[in-house]
Amino acid sequence: MTTYHEPVLLQACIDGLDLQPGGTYVDITFGGGGHSREILNQLEGGRLFGFDQDVDARANAQAIADPRLTFVASNFRNIKRYLRLYKAEQVDGILADLGISSHQIDTPERGFSTRFDADLDMRMNQNADKTARQVINEYSEADLHRILGMYGEITNARTAAAALVSARSNRPIKTVNDLKAALQRYVPRGKENKYFAQVFQALRIEVNEELQALEEFLEQVPEILKPGGRLVVMAYHSLEDRLVKNFINKGKFQGEVEKDLFGNDIKPLQALTRKPVEASPEEIAKNPRARSAKLRIAEKI
């Protein structure tokens, strides 16, 4: 089995789910199976569905010989369709550990990391068509400007987009090092690591349609959760966290919460965390990935 790092905020996630021994739960980001194993440890009967589009995750699920676990090799944006297929239309809790796993980052050939030279891939689903290489070499300058600014939140997105278009006109940008070389002149001094991390984040979000998938998933949650069921979501950057926070607090991603004739909020979920739960200094020391994690918990009204 491939080695994955420690699951982030494990106890807070388990507490947030308020597990019922015979309940039905979904881990929509199975990964190494760390959270799922702990859920199974605490269920007496019950069922657990694990979703993941990554082939390595499937191997990890096969290593857990437990008849209560059903692994679904799909993106979590398809949650409702698959749960219906398995006759589990409503569940007691859903856990989402968003972002990218340490394992994916640490596998050089996946092209997720700024630390290794590799082909620019960045697909979480390795059967998907779109790669980071295609985005960089085929997108218009305007589209590159948009994704670098919106998803990477870099301040010189327009300049960076122009630099990539200029570099690729000489020869295709194929590898991590090609990409870094094309942008090197425009990187703020002393902030190289952060800058390239933001550029890679932008490309990864675009390649995997991460924000669209998250919105589609969240919109299905109220129908899938039983009344009193729990939603537990861990986000790792502000774009994801904002979508989760808005949907929990307002029932939608933008604008103000709608009200009924009596002035009561019309929204399907009730926030149980006013502020997101964050990792302790001790956990961050052991597991650096936990540093940026923000955990939000909500209950179906």
Secondary structure, DSSP 4 states (H G I P E B T S, - for coil): -----PPTTHHHHHHHHT--TT-EEEES--TTSHHHHHHHHH-SS-EEEEE---HHHHHHHHTS--TTEEEE-S-GGGHHHHHHHTT--SEEEEEEE-S--HHHHH-GGG---SSS--BS---SSTT-S--HHHHHHHS-HHHHHHHHHHTS--TTHHHHHHHHHHHHHHS---BHHHHHHHHGGGSPTT-HHHHHHHHHHHHHHHHHTHHHHHHHHHHHHHHHEEEEEEEEEEESSHHHHHHHHHHHHHSSSSSPPEE-TTS-EE-SEEES-SS-B---HHHHHH-GGGGG-EEEEEEE-
